């Protein structure tokens, strides 16, 4: 049965007083829990439907410094800090360079956000979810939304509980925070695969991995290799999240069990292999996720908003996912207020919301699309700060892209340096471009999502 903060409504019954709300939020992850908290504090009747039960496994453990003020506004900073591993910067490792490169968030333009945390997402997401309930939202677990139908007055939402029974709700407004389930985008065929970020991931958690010394122990490490890149994320409980984001062409070649294929892939990075030499895979579990990057052709409508991954997901190389999800919730809470209280202002609020939803992924995507280019690798492996370019790039990597920090001229200069450097080494750039075009083509690899495999 669904776990709920109040007695559950009658399964399958027509909407009544217990099955009507102002706002129904689909999904209890960072985006859904955040907007539920904010709307409940406004005095709204908010219901959150989460298909799983917290705590539940989720990948994406690395937060950005820009998450910190959002956590403070939600009142959960201390709880997150208690479960988190301090993250002060990023290590980049390239097989073409003999030494790694280290950059710190404290070198960003605004020095007031020098760090974030690495977190286990099961614990982090549960903190946000329970905070929504404590703020007055009605939270239902084991309750999966299957269909949403809109009409002139609101929406009818059909949900299925763990025991197979159904619920029918009426809501004035719907928030789709269903993550990579992309409920509304899938239901209405709004979802489009991102051909420029055509990749998939294989990942697992390890015990006993060698970490960086001292203050850098909690830093995320990025390792390039011939088929993509690896992440290495140390967590406070002693485990380390390790994953490979790969081109579909490479993954299509898999002819052995997933766990063995993952081990063979890790072996392609000598430095990463050295750090995992004494490590063991926890519970012998390896996960794989395909159809990795996408976006929807809209994120708002007459009676709905789509937040975070329900709208778009990009390659996670810069750990932007949780931040973009939570920021979209803060932006969305203001828009919902317009929809419910000032309908004449809703259309204008949606236009601004749509711009901000596109802004974040667009800023990160320019770097992501070029991350494996030799010139971009050179710039990250040899960081310098003429005309405050490094400060601007670190501000973007910290998530400082929505405020008034004046980074944009310096970012434009950084991009100009990238283009000029690429032209100066045109044969190398051309070879890299052709190779990427070949490797990102959709080879049908891992067309399903969230595949789990043991060591057999």
N, C-alpha and C positions, 0 to 999 in steps of 0.2 A: 504493500500500500504506500501511497505517497506520505512522506513525513511533512507535517504542516505546523505552523505556529498557532493555528486555530483549527477547530473541527472541520473536516473536509465537507464540501457540499455534496448533495446527493448525486451519485454517479449517473450520468445519462439523462438527468432531469432537465426540463426546460429552465432557462435562466430565471432565477428568483433573487430575493434580497441577498442571499449568501453567494451568488454567482454573478454579481454585477460589480464593476469597479470603474474608477476613472481611467486608470492606466494599467494595462496588462503587459508585463515584460517577459519576453520569451528568452530564457537563458539566464543562468545564475553565475556566470563568469565575471571577470573584472568590469566589463562594460555594463552588463545587466545589473549587477549588484550596486555599482556606483550610481547609476541613474535612479535606481529604486530608492537608495538612501536619500538622494537629493530631493526627489519628488515627494517622498514621505515626509520629509522635513518641511515641505511647503504645505503640508496638510492634505495631500491627495490620498485617495484610496488606491493603493498600489498593490498589485499581485505579481509575484515573480514565480515563474514555472521553470524548474530545472529538471531535465530528464534523468540525471544521475543523482547520486547521494553524496554530499560532502562528508569527508574529504574524498576526492576522486582524482585519479592521475591526470596530469596534463603536462605537455611539454611547453617550453618557453619560459625559462626560469630567470632570465636576466632583465632587470629593471634599468631605467635610465634616470639620471639625476632629475629630469623634469617630472618624474613620478612623485618625487618627495613632497613638493608643495601640495599636490593633489591628495596624497595620503594624509597630510596635516589637516587639510580642510575636511576630510572625512573623519578625522579623529582617530586614526589607526596607526599613526607613524610608529609609536612605541611598540605596538604589537608586531608590526612588520620587522622592525629593527631586532626584536627579540628572536625571530626565526631566521634572520637574514645573515648573509656573509658580505662584509663590506667590500664594495667594488669601487676602486679609485680610478681605474683606467682600462686600457685595452693593450694586449700584446699581439703584434702581427708577426707571423713566421712565414718566410718564403723559401722554397727550395733553391731559388736563384741567388739567395743572399746568405752569407756566412753567419750573420748576427741578427737576432730579432730586433724589432722596433717597439718601443714603449711610448704610449701617449696617455696623458692623464686629463680627466675632466676639469681638474683645477687649472689647466692651461686654456680653458675656454674664455670667451670674451667676458662673460659675467662670472666672477670668481665666487659667487655666493652658493653655487650648486656643485661642489667638488666631488660628490660621490653618490652612489646608489647602493643597492643590495642585489645579490643573487638569492633567490628564494625557491624553495620547493613549492611548486604551484598548487599542490593539494592543500598545503597549509595556508598559503597566501590567499587563494580563492575562497577558502572557508572563512578566513577572517573577514573578508569583504562581504560575504554572503550573510554571516551572522550579524554583522554591523547593520546591514539593511533591515533585518528583522528587528534589531534593537531600536532602530530609528522609526519603526512603525509600519514597515512594509509587511505584507502577508507573504510568506515564503513557502512554496510547495516543492518538495523533492520527489523524485520518482514519478514525475508528471511531464510527459512529452507532448508538446503541441504538434498536431498533425496537419491542421488546416486552419487558415484564417480567411474569412469572408467579410468583405467590407460592404457597407451600405450607407445611406445618407445620414444615419444617426450614429454610426460607430462601426463596431466589428463583432462578429460572432467567432469565437475561438473554440475549436474542438481539440481536446487533449485526451491522452490515454495514460492510465496509471499502471504501476508495475503489475498489478493483478489482472490487467486486461480490461478493467472497467473504464468507462469513459466519463468525461465531464464536458459540459457546454457552458461557456462563459460569454457574457456581454461586456464590452469595454468601450468607453468613449474614444480611447486612443490606444494604439499598439506600438510597442518598442520591440523591434527584432534585434536581439542581442544573442542570437543562436550560434554565433561563432562560425566555424567552418561547415556547419550544417546548412548555413545560408537559406533558412526556411523560406522567406518571402521571395528572394531572388530565384531560388529553384522552382518554387510553386508557380511563379509568373514568368519564368524563362528570361530573367533579366541578367543572369550570370554569364560572364564572358571570361574565357581563359586568357591569362596574360602571356602572350607569345614571347615577350621579351624576357620574362622571368621563368621560363619553362624548366622547372626543376622539381626534384623530389628529395625526400630525406630518409635516412636510416639512422637510428639512434638507440642508445641504451645508457644505463647508469652503472658506474664502476665504483668499487671499493679499492683503496690503496693506490690511487693515482698520485704521481709525484706532482707537487704544486710549486709555484714560484715562491721564493723566500720572502719573509718580512711583510711589509705593507702590501706587496703585490700578490699575496697568496690568493686573494679573492678575485683578482682580475679575470676577465674573460680573455681567452686566447683564441686567435683565428689562425688556422694553418691552411695555406693554399696547397693544392695538389693538382695533378693533371686533369682530373675529372670534376673539379669544383673546389670546395673548401670544407674544413672541419671546424666545429666549435668545441671548446673545452671550458666548462663552467663549473667551478668549485662551489660546493654547497656546505652550509654550516654543520650538517650532520655527518660530515666526513665523506659523503659520496660526491661523485663528479659526473655531470651530464656531458656526454660526448656524442656528437652526431656528425654525419656527413651529408652535405647538401650537394647533390650530383646532377649531372645532365641526364636526361632521359635515355639518350643513346647508350650511355655506360650502363645504366641500370637494366636495360633490355638484355644485356649480355649475361645476366645472372643465370647460372646453370647448376646451382647448388643451394642447400638450405640457407635461409636468410642470415642466420647467425654466423655461419662460416663465410658467407659473402661479405658481411660486415667486418669480420676479422681480417679478411684479405684486403679489404679497402683501407682499413686503419694502417695496415702494414705499408701502404704507399707513402706514408709520411714518416721518415726516419725519426724526426724529433718527437712527434706524437707517440710513436711506437715506444720510444725510450721512456717516456713519462708513464706509459701504461704497462711497462715491462713486468712490474710486480703487482699489477692490479687485476681484479677479477670482476667479471660481469655479474651484477646483482640479479639473483634469481634466474640467471641464464636467459633473460628476456631481451629481445631486440624488437623495436617497433619500426615500421615503415609507413610513410605517408606520401601519397601521390597527388596529382592534380594540385600542385603546390601553390601557385599564385594565380589570382583571379581578381576581378572587380565586377560590380553590378553597374548597369547603366543608369541607375538612380539610387538615391539614399533617403528620399523623403516622398511623401504623398499626402493626400488630403487628411488621412487619419493615421499615419504611421511615420516612424523614422527607423532607419537601419544604422546600427552602430558597429564600430570595430570591424572584426573579421566577417560579420554578417554582410558588410558592404564590400570590403576589399581585404586581400591578404597579399603581402609582398614578401620576397625573400628575407629571412630573418637575420642576415649578416650583421646588421647594426642594432638588433634587439629592440626594434621599434614597436612591436606588436602590442604589448600591454599598455604602453604609454598612449599610443594612438587610440586604443579602445577606451581607456579611462578619460582621455581628453574629449573624445567624441561624446561621452556620457555627460560631462560637464557642459559642453556646448548644447547638447540635446535637451538637457533639463530646462534651459531657458526657452528653447523653441516650444516644448510641450506646454510650458506656462502660457505662451502666446496662443497656442491652439485652443486651450481650455478657457482662458480668461479674456483674450483679446483677439477673436477670430479675424478681425479685419487686418491685424498686423502679422498674421501667420504666414502669408505668402512671402512677404519681405524677409521674415525671419528664416524661412526655408531657403531662400536664395543665399543668404549669408552662411547658413549651415552647410549647404552644398559646396560652397567655395572652400570652407575650412576643411571639409571632409576630403576634398581633392588635394588640398594644399599639402597635407602631411605626407601621404604616399608619394606625391610628385617630387617633393624635396629629397626624400630618401632614395627614390627610384633612379634618379640621375646617377648617383654613386653606385647603386647596386648593379645597374646594367653594365657598368664599366669596371666592376671590381676585379675581374680576372684579366683585364687588359694590362699589358706590360707597363704602360706608362702610369696607370693608376697605382699599380703595385710599387713602382719606383717612388712615387710621391708619398705613399704611406710608409715605405721602408726608410725613407730619408726625409722626415718631416722638417720643415723650416717655416719661419714666420715673417717673411717679408710682406709688408703692407697688411699685417695682421691676418694673413690667410690661414695659418694654422689655428689661430684662435677662433676664426669663423667656422672652420670645418669641425673643430671640437665642440663648438656650440651646437651645431647641427646634430652631431653624434650624441650630445647630451639631451637632445630633444627641445632645445631652446629656439623654437621656430615659430611660435605663435605670439610672442610678446613684442616689445619694442627694442630689443637688442639689435643694434645696427650692423648686422653681419652681411647684408646682401651684396654690397659693393665688393667686399673682400672675397665672398664666395664666387662672384662673377669673375674676379681676377684669377682665382684658383682654377676655375673652369677654363679660362683663356690659356693659362699655363699648360693645362692638360692637353688642350687641342694643339697648341704650338709644339709641345713635346712630341705628340703623336705624329704631326706632320714632319718633324725633324727626323723621325725614325720610321718613315713611311713604309718601307718593306716589312719591318717587324709588325707594324700596326695592321697592315693589310693581311698578313698571315694570321694574326690573332683574330681579326674580324671574320675571316673565312672559316677558321676553325670553330669559332663560337656559333656561327650560323649553322654549321654542320651538326654541332653537338646539341643545340637546344631544340632541334626539330623533334616533334612529338613522335616517339617511337612506340607509344602505347605501354610504356613501362609503368608498373604500379598504378594502373588505372583506378584501383580501389583505394580507400583511405583507411588509416589506422590498422594496418595489418600487424599482428603480433605473432612472434615466432619464438620458440624455445631453441635450445642448442641442437636439437636433433635434426 
